[in-house]
Amino acid sequence: MGLRVTLVAAARSSSLLAERFDDDRPLDAAGWYEVQCAAEALVPLGAAELRYCSPTPRSRATGEALGYAPLVQPALRDCDMGRWRGLTLAEVAALEPAAVDAWLADPRTAPHGGEPLLAFITRIGGWLDTRPAEDGAIVAVAEPSVVRAAFVYALKAPPATYWNVDVRPLSTVALSGGPGRWRLRLEAAAQPAPLTRPYTPGL
């Protein structure tokens, strides 16, 4: 069977434009609503033998709302953004445009005084590679940035690929394999509920 790790992006704690670096705010009203809407598809993932989450409030709340009763994993914490923590990208770009350019251009730099992107990706990859199960299923609710980092690590893609991966709240990424041999696993889409009456175009 092999090991299967499904990463679930935490529900939102703000609108996209209001997202802040290393955010520690809880789920907002829209986030709670989206969890309810996605529950039918995501709750079955809780049958996994091991269930984890990032230490952020919204990751923990998402996991609890889905019935996972997840174990908090400090290694799945968001990237340490140093003095930029709590600011939006627009705010930082207005304050330190040259530093933002350097951060986006070189994954080894940390002009904010926190964690370089490359170190962040490597940390998340280290968590993947040290999972205790050789077979079975694992589910982990994590920040979208963590899901992006895992995706890049698993595919052995250049770190700059991180900026080209769009992870929406409550989206999932499934990986299978093991240390050093991860593969992206495309799951079959859920079948829509049958129509209660024949569908007529234009009605």
Stockholm file with secondary structure:
# STOCKHOLM 1.0

chainA/1-203         MGLRVTLVAAARSSSLLAERFDDDRPLDAAGWYEVQCAAEALVPLGAAELRYCSPTPRSRATGEALGYAPLVQPALRDCDMGRWRGLTLAEVAALEPAAVDAWLADPRTAPHGGEPLLAFITRIGGWLDTRPAEDGAIVAVAEPSVVRAAFVYALKAPPATYWNVDVRPLSTVALSGGPGRWRLRLEAAAQPAPLTRPYTPGL
#=GR chainA/1-203 SS CCEEEEEEECCCSSCGGGCCTTCCCCCCHHHHHHHHHHHHHHGGGGGSSEEEECSSHHHHHHHHHTTCCCEECGGGCCCCCGGGTTCCHHHHHHHCHHHHHHHHHCTTCCTTSSCCHHHHHHHHHHHHHTCSCSSEEEEEEECHHHHHHHHHHHTTCCGGGGGGCCCCTTCEEEEEECTTCCEEECCCCCCCCCCSSCCCTTC
#=GC SS_cons         CCEEEEEEECCCSSCGGGCCTTCCCCCCHHHHHHHHHHHHHHGGGGGSSEEEECSSHHHHHHHHHTTCCCEECGGGCCCCCGGGTTCCHHHHHHHCHHHHHHHHHCTTCCTTSSCCHHHHHHHHHHHHHTCSCSSEEEEEEECHHHHHHHHHHHTTCCGGGGGGCCCCTTCEEEEEECTTCCEEECCCCCCCCCCSSCCCTTC
//
